[in-house]
Amino acid sequence: MENKRMNRRGAVGEDAEDFLEGRNAVAEALKSGRTLDKVYVASGDTDRALARLAAQAREAGAAVVQVERRRLDQMSATGAHQGIIAQAAAHGYVTLEDILAVAEARGEAPLIVLCDELNDPHNLGAILRTAECAGAHGVVIPKRRSVGLTAVVAKTSAGAVEHMAVARVSNLTAAIEQLKKAGVWVYGTDAAGKTDLYHADFRGPAAIVIGSEGYGMSRLVGERCDVLLSIPMKGQINSLNASAAAAVLLYEAVRQRL
């Protein structure tokens, strides 16, 4: 039954508890201030009430996605979605300024993880868990083409989602530029990187970019990094899982900062 529900939702790892169906449910969630990750709205619908709900969701920070009504029918568990389904976040988001403030309050150089379009909730959850254990000050994810703080992410993080500051930004490249202006050195991860991670200096303000599961960092994000780092590979396989790569880099930073 669980696999069927996951397939109906249209994405592996999405739980039924994440979703709110129907106009009243979404309207009440927005009214209460509940954080919504994504709001799926039937495309081509000229209903003013639906358009107003979508505008309110967008203003509240949710990513509003226009989809065919047929897809909403497939996603719906109730069959009464009324042209709108929202995916709620398991925890609220913060801003980049908030993450930098966490580092300042601790009297430490910022250590931040940027996730470039990760789609596997288990990877994001594992990264949150490792980042919290390593003493990182925050994790940054893009609003679109990325998994958010879903119930599966929260569960995989083993509670770290309650302690780790997570910022969701509209544009990851703009976020990188903002961090660089704040004095943060940005390290991208790339198999073709000419500098291995053991020659990077993580003792100062640092942000580590982890690319997506299938394609790694996007071109624009890679171009904005200060340094591209590689992880030495000694076996027959030439890459690590995204969350494993994050763990290796974060704990090299921990070692240097001891």
Stockholm file with secondary structure:
# STOCKHOLM 1.0

chainA/1-258         MENKRMNRRGAVGEDAEDFLEGRNAVAEALKSGRTLDKVYVASGDTDRALARLAAQAREAGAAVVQVERRRLDQMSATGAHQGIIAQAAAHGYVTLEDILAVAEARGEAPLIVLCDELNDPHNLGAILRTAECAGAHGVVIPKRRSVGLTAVVAKTSAGAVEHMAVARVSNLTAAIEQLKKAGVWVYGTDAAGKTDLYHADFRGPAAIVIGSEGYGMSRLVGERCDVLLSIPMKGQINSLNASAAAAVLLYEAVRQRL
#=GR chainA/1-258 SS CHHHHHHHHTSTTCCGGGEEESHHHHHHHHHHTCCEEEEEEETTCCCHHHHHHHHHHHHTTCEEEEECHHHHHHHCSSSCCTTEEEEECSSCCBCHHHHHHHHHHHTCCCEEEEESSCCCHHHHHHHHHHHHHTTCCEEEEESSSSCCSCHHHHHHTTTGGGTSCEEEESCHHHHHHHHHHTTCEEEEECTTCSEEGGGSCCSSSEEEEECBTTTBSCHHHHHHCSEEEECCCCSSCCCCCHHHHHHHHHHHHHHHHC
#=GC SS_cons         CHHHHHHHHTSTTCCGGGEEESHHHHHHHHHHTCCEEEEEEETTCCCHHHHHHHHHHHHTTCEEEEECHHHHHHHCSSSCCTTEEEEECSSCCBCHHHHHHHHHHHTCCCEEEEESSCCCHHHHHHHHHHHHHTTCCEEEEESSSSCCSCHHHHHHTTTGGGTSCEEEESCHHHHHHHHHHTTCEEEEECTTCSEEGGGSCCSSSEEEEECBTTTBSCHHHHHHCSEEEECCCCSSCCCCCHHHHHHHHHHHHHHHHC
//
